[in-house]
């Protein structure tokens, strides 16, 4: 069996990777794979670059990066008739605020990851480490393919997100920001509020993308990134309370860890 960490470059998976390489979980990963959707915020790419250097210098360990393309560009090409298909993002629909079927996680996260796993496993089973902390244990799932065994060491060790934040401060290791696509419709209002203030240029990119998804092929209703069914640039996020100040609301699976 080979051990592979699914690296999202967020707090949980980064903590898990560094501690695994230090031997905290009794076994060490053979690989860490980052599935690049092509539309992460720039601070995520900057952190991945830093982390690659840090792990190489400290552990002589390399991060493997895989990709199925640029999700934002592919979506716009689909809208403009330049491609026949794209993995749908879970856009919100005008009227009742329903969500279109999400395919982006599978097509841009899971598919490139599993393609790489098939390449490296050489007939062996894969123990896939997933960085879900104890406070998010409801997101745990069993693998739906026989050659992969999902492994949740943070839940097993009862490690919470607060513990992880404290660890980064105590160890004086650079802490990652939230890892999630720039245009993910599951961002909370608190996330958008902070992101708008700290990264205005990238927020404008998200707004421009939001403006262009209204008439999505095959749908009769308009699409929006926000659950408020308003253009992103017109929403006062500070006036919208959220029970999830930092998590992706309603999100589950391999994104944002």
Order of alpha helices (4+ residues) and beta strands (2+ residues): beta-alpha-beta-alpha-beta-alpha-beta-alpha-beta-beta-alpha-alpha-alpha-alpha-beta
